[in-house]
C-alpha cells in the first residue's frame, strides 16, 4: 500500500507560497509600510523586507526597478490610506468641524498605542532622511503634505462658516501650521512612548485658533 510522502522544505528557505501578481506586489508594499514606519528608509535593506514577506529577490525587481521606485510606491500607498482616514474624520457633516480634528487626533493616538508607539508616520519618517532620497521621492512627499493640508484647510473653512473660529482666520496658513507641528508631536510620541505629546499639541492648536 502506497503512503503519501511530503517533501521536506529546504532548511533556511521560506516555503513557496502561491500568489497572484497583484497579491505579491501588495504584500511587498504592505510589508514595506510596516517596516518603514518603524525603521528608516536608508537603514532598511531590501533583504529585510523580502525576508519578512517571504518573497524572492527576483520577484521584487519584477515589480520595482529600484529601492527608490519601491519608495515611491510606498508613499503612494500611504498617502492614499491616510487621505481616506482624514476624509472620514475631517469631512464628516454629522460632526462639528473642531470636534472632527479631536476625533482624528484620538484615532491617531489609538493607532500609535496599538503598536506600542513603535510606528509613526511614513511621510514624517522620510522627511527626516531627505539627504538619502532622490528628487521624485522628495516631490512626492511634498504632494502628500499638500493634500493633507487641503483637507485640514477645508475643515477649518467649515469651522469658520459655522462661526467656531474667528472670521479673520487664515485657514490655509493654519492648516500648514497644523501639519508642521503634528509631525513633530508624532515623533515625540514615538520617543516618549506616550500619546501625551499628541494630546498636548491638539489642545494647544485648538486653543490657538479659537
Buried (B, 14 or more C-beta within 10 A) or exposed (E): EEEEEEEEEEEEEBEEEEBEEEEBBBBBBEBBBBBBBBBEBEEBEBEBBBEBBBBBEEBBEEBBEEBBBBBBBBBBBBBEEBBEBBEEBBBBEEBBBBBBBBBBBBBBBEEBEEEEBEBBBBBBBBBEBEEBBEEEBEEBBEEBBEBBBBBBBBBBBBBBEEEBBEEEBEBBEBBBBBBEBBBEBBBBBBEEEBBEBBBEBBEEBBEEBE
